[in-house]
Amino acid sequence: MKKVLIHSFLLLFVVAFAACGGGESTEQAPAEEQAAGEQAAEDDGVRTINLIGTDDLKFAVEGEQEGLVTGGTTGQYVILEAIEAAPGEEIRINLRTESTMPPTAMSHNFVLVEMGTDVDEFARESLGARDNDYISPNFEDNIIVSTSMLGNGESDTVTFTVPDEPGEYDFICTFPGHFAGGMVGKLIVE
Ligand SMILES: [Cu+2]
């Protein structure tokens, strides 16, 4: 009988302690939810690169940015040579064309292709693919992401996941003559 009483006492004590601990845990819950919310907001923040397609056949950006390799200038802009990225990173590309010429004479797109793609051949074959936005159907399987073909004042935004395999991936503009004219760059995955 005495033993049972002691057990009851112990049980009361444990219940009281648990209730106290429970109070603490409900206080912590909102903080955990908040942390999870912040994490989700971070995950939604996609790195955005604003590109300008110029009349001198360059992919340009408004200024130097971390994660971008830039070269000389083109008008008021800086020439983009490469994008540095981490495997699996989400990147949003916004390309807009600025030109004094009509779209039939000057349009641009951004086409990123798989590593090892013969971009010379891709560009050459795409010359004859006017009805397909100047993208050779033979190379459609090589494309990781592409914008539409854009004339002056037009823009297009695409989002893609950087490939897992480290290395250099080419991106080009497939409008006739532009690849040969230097409208090309690299996505460097490291
Ligand atoms: Cu172009």
py3Dmol code that shows the C-alpha trace and the ligand (Angstrom):
import py3Dmol

protein = """\
ATOM      1  CA  MET A   1       0.000   0.000   0.000  1.00  0.00           C
ATOM      2  CA  LYS A   2       2.803   2.371   0.923  1.00  0.00           C
ATOM      3  CA  LYS A   3       4.601   1.484  -2.273  1.00  0.00           C
ATOM      4  CA  VAL A   4       1.518   2.376  -4.329  1.00  0.00           C
ATOM      5  CA  LEU A   5       1.284   5.781  -2.654  1.00  0.00           C
ATOM      6  CA  ILE A   6       4.896   6.534  -3.480  1.00  0.00           C
ATOM      7  CA  HIS A   7       4.217   5.588  -7.064  1.00  0.00           C
ATOM      8  CA  SER A   8       1.224   7.923  -7.157  1.00  0.00           C
ATOM      9  CA  PHE A   9       3.379  10.725  -5.829  1.00  0.00           C
ATOM     10  CA  LEU A  10       6.018  10.063  -8.403  1.00  0.00           C
ATOM     11  CA  LEU A  11       3.390   9.953 -11.128  1.00  0.00           C
ATOM     12  CA  LEU A  12       1.988  13.329 -10.024  1.00  0.00           C
ATOM     13  CA  PHE A  13       5.464  14.781 -10.060  1.00  0.00           C
ATOM     14  CA  VAL A  14       6.158  13.403 -13.552  1.00  0.00           C
ATOM     15  CA  VAL A  15       2.824  14.698 -14.860  1.00  0.00           C
ATOM     16  CA  ALA A  16       3.490  18.147 -13.398  1.00  0.00           C
ATOM     17  CA  PHE A  17       6.971  18.207 -14.892  1.00  0.00           C
ATOM     18  CA  ALA A  18       5.687  17.043 -18.274  1.00  0.00           C
ATOM     19  CA  ALA A  19       3.012  19.774 -18.236  1.00  0.00           C
ATOM     20  CA  CYS A  20       5.708  22.338 -17.577  1.00  0.00           C
ATOM     21  CA  GLY A  21       7.881  20.946 -20.332  1.00  0.00           C
ATOM     22  CA  GLY A  22       4.851  20.933 -22.629  1.00  0.00           C
ATOM     23  CA  GLY A  23       4.386  24.626 -21.969  1.00  0.00           C
ATOM     24  CA  GLU A  24       7.921  25.288 -23.093  1.00  0.00           C
ATOM     25  CA  SER A  25       7.467  23.258 -26.222  1.00  0.00           C
ATOM     26  CA  THR A  26       4.361  25.192 -27.335  1.00  0.00           C
ATOM     27  CA  GLU A  27       6.349  28.383 -26.832  1.00  0.00           C
ATOM     28  CA  GLN A  28       9.043  27.017 -29.116  1.00  0.00           C
ATOM     29  CA  ALA A  29       6.687  25.892 -31.868  1.00  0.00           C
ATOM     30  CA  PRO A  30       6.041  29.356 -33.373  1.00  0.00           C
ATOM     31  CA  ALA A  31       9.779  30.045 -33.492  1.00  0.00           C
ATOM     32  CA  GLU A  32      10.330  26.789 -35.366  1.00  0.00           C
ATOM     33  CA  GLU A  33       7.542  27.614 -37.789  1.00  0.00           C
ATOM     34  CA  GLN A  34       9.049  31.036 -38.368  1.00  0.00           C
ATOM     35  CA  ALA A  35      12.451  29.531 -39.095  1.00  0.00           C
ATOM     36  CA  ALA A  36      10.847  27.114 -41.556  1.00  0.00           C
ATOM     37  CA  GLY A  37       9.075  30.044 -43.220  1.00  0.00           C
ATOM     38  CA  GLU A  38      12.303  31.962 -43.624  1.00  0.00           C
ATOM     39  CA  GLN A  39      13.945  28.885 -45.104  1.00  0.00           C
ATOM     40  CA  ALA A  40      11.099  28.549 -47.606  1.00  0.00           C
ATOM     41  CA  ALA A  41      11.423  32.221 -48.601  1.00  0.00           C
ATOM     42  CA  GLU A  42      15.138  31.691 -49.198  1.00  0.00           C
ATOM     43  CA  ASP A  43      14.436  28.662 -51.358  1.00  0.00           C
ATOM     44  CA  ASP A  44      12.034  30.746 -53.461  1.00  0.00           C
ATOM     45  CA  GLY A  45      14.676  33.418 -54.109  1.00  0.00           C
ATOM     46  CA  VAL A  46      15.866  32.479 -57.587  1.00  0.00           C
ATOM     47  CA  ARG A  47      19.032  34.164 -58.835  1.00  0.00           C
ATOM     48  CA  THR A  48      18.024  36.358 -61.751  1.00  0.00           C
ATOM     49  CA  ILE A  49      20.325  37.488 -64.551  1.00  0.00           C
ATOM     50  CA  ASN A  50      19.078  40.290 -66.765  1.00  0.00           C
ATOM     51  CA  LEU A  51      20.619  40.012 -70.209  1.00  0.00           C
ATOM     52  CA  ILE A  52      20.496  42.485 -73.055  1.00  0.00           C
ATOM     53  CA  GLY A  53      20.954  41.386 -76.660  1.00  0.00           C
ATOM     54  CA  THR A  54      22.797  44.158 -78.493  1.00  0.00           C
ATOM     55  CA  ASP A  55      23.254  45.291 -82.109  1.00  0.00           C
ATOM     56  CA  ASP A  56      26.951  44.422 -81.971  1.00  0.00           C
ATOM     57  CA  LEU A  57      26.002  40.790 -81.344  1.00  0.00           C
ATOM     58  CA  LYS A  58      26.769  40.445 -77.677  1.00  0.00           C
ATOM     59  CA  PHE A  59      25.066  39.169 -74.576  1.00  0.00           C
ATOM     60  CA  ALA A  60      25.388  42.118 -72.225  1.00  0.00           C
ATOM     61  CA  VAL A  61      24.579  42.959 -68.621  1.00  0.00           C
ATOM     62  CA  GLU A  62      24.057  46.313 -66.970  1.00  0.00           C
ATOM     63  CA  GLY A  63      27.110  46.010 -64.776  1.00  0.00           C
ATOM     64  CA  GLU A  64      29.515  43.633 -63.097  1.00  0.00           C
ATOM     65  CA  GLN A  65      27.880  41.139 -60.784  1.00  0.00           C
ATOM     66  CA  GLU A  66      29.089  38.410 -58.489  1.00  0.00           C
ATOM     67  CA  GLY A  67      28.959  35.091 -60.301  1.00  0.00           C
ATOM     68  CA  LEU A  68      29.326  36.653 -63.751  1.00  0.00           C
ATOM     69  CA  VAL A  69      32.473  36.866 -65.856  1.00  0.00           C
ATOM     70  CA  THR A  70      32.416  40.048 -67.894  1.00  0.00           C
ATOM     71  CA  GLY A  71      34.667  41.471 -70.569  1.00  0.00           C
ATOM     72  CA  GLY A  72      34.738  44.815 -72.345  1.00  0.00           C
ATOM     73  CA  THR A  73      31.869  47.191 -72.822  1.00  0.00           C
ATOM     74  CA  THR A  74      29.205  47.404 -75.479  1.00  0.00           C
ATOM     75  CA  GLY A  75      27.587  50.825 -75.492  1.00  0.00           C
ATOM     76  CA  GLN A  76      26.444  51.503 -71.940  1.00  0.00           C
ATOM     77  CA  TYR A  77      26.615  47.800 -71.025  1.00  0.00           C
ATOM     78  CA  VAL A  78      29.222  45.220 -70.058  1.00  0.00           C
ATOM     79  CA  ILE A  79      29.792  42.137 -72.212  1.00  0.00           C
ATOM     80  CA  LEU A  80      28.875  38.867 -70.518  1.00  0.00           C
ATOM     81  CA  GLU A  81      31.389  36.094 -71.115  1.00  0.00           C
ATOM     82  CA  ALA A  82      30.354  33.473 -68.594  1.00  0.00           C
ATOM     83  CA  ILE A  83      27.945  32.631 -65.819  1.00  0.00           C
ATOM     84  CA  GLU A  84      29.398  30.805 -62.820  1.00  0.00           C
ATOM     85  CA  ALA A  85      26.990  28.496 -61.089  1.00  0.00           C
ATOM     86  CA  ALA A  86      26.698  25.678 -58.602  1.00  0.00           C
ATOM     87  CA  PRO A  87      25.292  22.277 -59.531  1.00  0.00           C
ATOM     88  CA  GLY A  88      21.548  22.165 -58.963  1.00  0.00           C
ATOM     89  CA  GLU A  89      21.235  25.949 -58.580  1.00  0.00           C
ATOM     90  CA  GLU A  90      18.101  27.603 -59.952  1.00  0.00           C
ATOM     91  CA  ILE A  91      18.783  30.442 -62.358  1.00  0.00           C
ATOM     92  CA  ARG A  92      16.354  32.778 -64.036  1.00  0.00           C
ATOM     93  CA  ILE A  93      17.405  34.379 -67.303  1.00  0.00           C
ATOM     94  CA  ASN A  94      15.609  37.454 -68.532  1.00  0.00           C
ATOM     95  CA  LEU A  95      16.699  38.429 -72.035  1.00  0.00           C
ATOM     96  CA  ARG A  96      15.601  41.568 -73.801  1.00  0.00           C
ATOM     97  CA  THR A  97      16.614  42.871 -77.195  1.00  0.00           C
ATOM     98  CA  GLU A  98      17.594  46.470 -77.756  1.00  0.00           C
ATOM     99  CA  SER A  99      17.988  47.322 -81.421  1.00  0.00           C
ATOM    100  CA  THR A 100      17.562  50.055 -83.974  1.00  0.00           C
ATOM    101  CA  MET A 101      16.711  47.430 -86.617  1.00  0.00           C
ATOM    102  CA  PRO A 102      13.532  45.526 -87.439  1.00  0.00           C
ATOM    103  CA  PRO A 103      13.157  42.016 -85.946  1.00  0.00           C
ATOM    104  CA  THR A 104      13.771  40.340 -89.311  1.00  0.00           C
ATOM    105  CA  ALA A 105      17.232  41.913 -89.393  1.00  0.00           C
ATOM    106  CA  MET A 106      18.106  41.791 -85.700  1.00  0.00           C
ATOM    107  CA  SER A 107      16.634  39.394 -83.173  1.00  0.00           C
ATOM    108  CA  HIS A 108      18.188  37.421 -80.332  1.00  0.00           C
ATOM    109  CA  ASN A 109      17.592  34.356 -78.248  1.00  0.00           C
ATOM    110  CA  PHE A 110      19.465  32.620 -75.433  1.00  0.00           C
ATOM    111  CA  VAL A 111      19.978  28.901 -75.953  1.00  0.00           C
ATOM    112  CA  LEU A 112      21.897  26.853 -73.379  1.00  0.00           C
ATOM    113  CA  VAL A 113      22.975  23.413 -74.555  1.00  0.00           C
ATOM    114  CA  GLU A 114      24.269  20.229 -72.976  1.00  0.00           C
ATOM    115  CA  MET A 115      27.995  19.812 -72.487  1.00  0.00           C
ATOM    116  CA  GLY A 116      29.717  18.365 -75.533  1.00  0.00           C
ATOM    117  CA  THR A 117      27.208  19.770 -78.038  1.00  0.00           C
ATOM    118  CA  ASP A 118      28.792  20.747 -81.367  1.00  0.00           C
ATOM    119  CA  VAL A 119      27.684  24.385 -81.234  1.00  0.00           C
ATOM    120  CA  ASP A 120      29.291  25.217 -84.601  1.00  0.00           C
ATOM    121  CA  GLU A 121      27.108  22.580 -86.234  1.00  0.00           C
ATOM    122  CA  PHE A 122      24.091  23.598 -84.156  1.00  0.00           C
ATOM    123  CA  ALA A 123      24.459  27.230 -85.286  1.00  0.00           C
ATOM    124  CA  ARG A 124      25.057  26.209 -88.913  1.00  0.00           C
ATOM    125  CA  GLU A 125      22.014  23.930 -89.074  1.00  0.00           C
ATOM    126  CA  SER A 126      19.870  26.524 -87.313  1.00  0.00           C
ATOM    127  CA  LEU A 127      20.500  29.031 -90.129  1.00  0.00           C
ATOM    128  CA  GLY A 128      17.907  27.182 -92.187  1.00  0.00           C
ATOM    129  CA  ALA A 129      15.352  26.737 -89.398  1.00  0.00           C
ATOM    130  CA  ARG A 130      13.586  30.074 -89.707  1.00  0.00           C
ATOM    131  CA  ASP A 131      10.179  28.470 -89.229  1.00  0.00           C
ATOM    132  CA  ASN A 132      11.368  26.997 -85.927  1.00  0.00           C
ATOM    133  CA  ASP A 133      12.699  30.261 -84.424  1.00  0.00           C
ATOM    134  CA  TYR A 134      16.089  29.439 -85.960  1.00  0.00           C
ATOM    135  CA  ILE A 135      16.550  26.339 -83.829  1.00  0.00           C
ATOM    136  CA  SER A 136      17.522  23.207 -85.725  1.00  0.00           C
ATOM    137  CA  PRO A 137      15.098  20.397 -84.812  1.00  0.00           C
ATOM    138  CA  ASN A 138      18.092  18.019 -84.864  1.00  0.00           C
ATOM    139  CA  PHE A 139      19.470  19.739 -81.765  1.00  0.00           C
ATOM    140  CA  GLU A 140      16.308  20.181 -79.728  1.00  0.00           C
ATOM    141  CA  ASP A 141      17.308  17.281 -77.460  1.00  0.00           C
ATOM    142  CA  ASN A 142      20.560  19.089 -76.635  1.00  0.00           C
ATOM    143  CA  ILE A 143      18.836  22.188 -75.304  1.00  0.00           C
ATOM    144  CA  ILE A 144      18.756  22.700 -71.536  1.00  0.00           C
ATOM    145  CA  VAL A 145      16.798  25.940 -71.755  1.00  0.00           C
ATOM    146  CA  SER A 146      16.023  28.578 -74.378  1.00  0.00           C
ATOM    147  CA  THR A 147      14.134  31.825 -74.703  1.00  0.00           C
ATOM    148  CA  SER A 148      12.001  32.722 -77.667  1.00  0.00           C
ATOM    149  CA  MET A 149      13.474  34.801 -80.500  1.00  0.00           C
ATOM    150  CA  LEU A 150      13.120  38.461 -79.559  1.00  0.00           C
ATOM    151  CA  GLY A 151      13.037  41.620 -81.636  1.00  0.00           C
ATOM    152  CA  ASN A 152      13.652  45.154 -80.367  1.00  0.00           C
ATOM    153  CA  GLY A 153      11.839  45.880 -77.117  1.00  0.00           C
ATOM    154  CA  GLU A 154      10.756  42.279 -76.584  1.00  0.00           C
ATOM    155  CA  SER A 155      11.825  40.196 -73.602  1.00  0.00           C
ATOM    156  CA  ASP A 156      11.446  36.650 -72.355  1.00  0.00           C
ATOM    157  CA  THR A 157      12.140  35.038 -68.994  1.00  0.00           C
ATOM    158  CA  VAL A 158      13.107  31.411 -68.457  1.00  0.00           C
ATOM    159  CA  THR A 159      14.147  29.522 -65.329  1.00  0.00           C
ATOM    160  CA  PHE A 160      16.262  26.405 -65.273  1.00  0.00           C
ATOM    161  CA  THR A 161      18.154  24.118 -62.936  1.00  0.00           C
ATOM    162  CA  VAL A 162      21.918  24.097 -63.389  1.00  0.00           C
ATOM    163  CA  PRO A 163      23.107  20.599 -64.405  1.00  0.00           C
ATOM    164  CA  ASP A 164      24.763  18.454 -61.741  1.00  0.00           C
ATOM    165  CA  GLU A 165      27.785  17.626 -63.850  1.00  0.00           C
ATOM    166  CA  PRO A 166      30.593  20.194 -63.372  1.00  0.00           C
ATOM    167  CA  GLY A 167      32.106  21.653 -66.524  1.00  0.00           C
ATOM    168  CA  GLU A 168      31.474  24.252 -69.206  1.00  0.00           C
ATOM    169  CA  TYR A 169      28.202  24.511 -71.073  1.00  0.00           C
ATOM    170  CA  ASP A 170      27.776  26.795 -74.085  1.00  0.00           C
ATOM    171  CA  PHE A 171      24.973  29.259 -74.610  1.00  0.00           C
ATOM    172  CA  ILE A 172      24.502  30.940 -77.956  1.00  0.00           C
ATOM    173  CA  CYS A 173      22.138  33.097 -79.969  1.00  0.00           C
ATOM    174  CA  THR A 174      20.938  31.136 -82.997  1.00  0.00           C
ATOM    175  CA  PHE A 175      19.859  34.099 -85.146  1.00  0.00           C
ATOM    176  CA  PRO A 176      21.785  33.783 -88.435  1.00  0.00           C
ATOM    177  CA  GLY A 177      25.327  35.112 -88.146  1.00  0.00           C
ATOM    178  CA  HIS A 178      25.175  35.903 -84.443  1.00  0.00           C
ATOM    179  CA  PHE A 179      27.077  32.865 -83.142  1.00  0.00           C
ATOM    180  CA  ALA A 180      29.817  33.515 -85.706  1.00  0.00           C
ATOM    181  CA  GLY A 181      29.740  37.181 -84.692  1.00  0.00           C
ATOM    182  CA  GLY A 182      30.470  36.327 -81.069  1.00  0.00           C
ATOM    183  CA  MET A 183      27.030  36.029 -79.516  1.00  0.00           C
ATOM    184  CA  VAL A 184      28.115  33.186 -77.301  1.00  0.00           C
ATOM    185  CA  GLY A 185      29.074  32.513 -73.701  1.00  0.00           C
ATOM    186  CA  LYS A 186      29.615  29.784 -71.147  1.00  0.00           C
ATOM    187  CA  LEU A 187      27.855  28.460 -68.108  1.00  0.00           C
ATOM    188  CA  ILE A 188      30.611  27.289 -65.800  1.00  0.00           C
ATOM    189  CA  VAL A 189      29.385  24.727 -63.298  1.00  0.00           C
ATOM    190  CA  GLU A 190      31.724  24.192 -60.359  1.00  0.00           C
TER     191      GLU A 190
END
"""
ligand_1 = """\
1
CU
Cu 21.473 37.363 -81.545
"""
view = py3Dmol.view(width=600, height=400)
view.addModel(protein, "pdb")
view.setStyle({"model": 0}, {"cartoon": {"style": "trace"}})
view.addModel(ligand_1, "xyz")
view.setStyle({"model": 1}, {"stick": {}})
view.zoomTo()
view.show()
